[in-house]
């Protein structure tokens, strides 16, 4: 009974995703995220997290690579996940 509840909830949640992904272009969102992360890292106070974002980007060899890594590990970045 509990398993059936969760299976039904999963079906309900995923059935609404088709509309979300209809015109979704992950490559556009990935590029926008890279630009937003860079702006955040450059324009926000360090104590508000900018220093962490800068360190993460430096460790990944730049904001585009950081954005790509985030998208690679996101469950919402593709319909298949």
C-alpha positions in Angstrom: 0.0 0.0 0.0 2.8 2.5 0.9 4.7 1.5 -2.2 1.7 2.1 -4.4 1.2 5.5 -2.8 4.8 6.5 -3.8 4.5 5.0 -7.3 1.3 7.0 -7.9 2.9 10.2 -6.5 5.9 9.7 -8.8 3.6 9.2 -11.8 1.7 12.4 -10.9 4.9 14.4 -10.6 6.5 13.2 -13.8 3.3 13.5 -15.9 3.5 17.3 -15.5 7.0 17.5 -16.7 6.2 17.1 -20.4 4.9 20.7 -20.5 8.0 21.9 -18.6 10.4 20.3 -21.2 8.4 21.2 -24.3 10.4 24.2 -25.2 13.3 23.7 -22.8 16.8 24.2 -24.2 19.4 23.1 -21.6 22.3 24.6 -23.5 20.6 28.0 -23.2 20.1 27.6 -19.5 23.6 26.4 -19.0 25.0 29.5 -20.7 22.8 31.8 -18.7 23.8 30.1 -15.5 27.5 30.6 -16.3 26.9 34.3 -16.9 24.8 34.6 -13.7 27.4 32.8 -11.6 30.1 35.1 -13.0 28.1 38.2 -12.3 27.4 36.9 -8.8 31.0 36.2 -8.2 32.1 39.6 -9.3 29.4 41.8 -7.9 28.2 40.3 -4.6 30.0 40.7 -1.2 32.3 37.8 -0.2 30.3 37.2 3.0 27.2 36.6 0.9 28.8 33.7 -1.0 30.7 35.4 -3.8 34.1 34.1 -2.6 32.8 30.5 -2.6 31.4 30.9 -6.1 34.7 32.3 -7.3 36.6 29.4 -5.7 34.3 26.9 -7.2 34.7 28.4 -10.7 38.5 28.5 -10.3 38.6 24.9 -9.3 36.5 23.9 -12.4 38.6 26.2 -14.7 36.0 28.9 -15.2 32.3 29.7 -14.9 31.3 27.8 -18.1 32.9 24.7 -16.7 31.2 25.2 -13.3 27.9 25.6 -15.0 28.4 22.5 -17.1 29.3 20.5 -14.0 26.1 21.7 -12.2 24.0 20.8 -15.2 25.7 17.4 -15.5 24.7 16.6 -12.0 21.2 18.1 -12.0 18.2 15.8 -12.2 16.1 18.6 -13.8 18.5 19.4 -16.6 17.2 16.6 -18.9 14.0 14.7 -19.4 15.8 11.4 -19.2 17.0 11.9 -15.6 
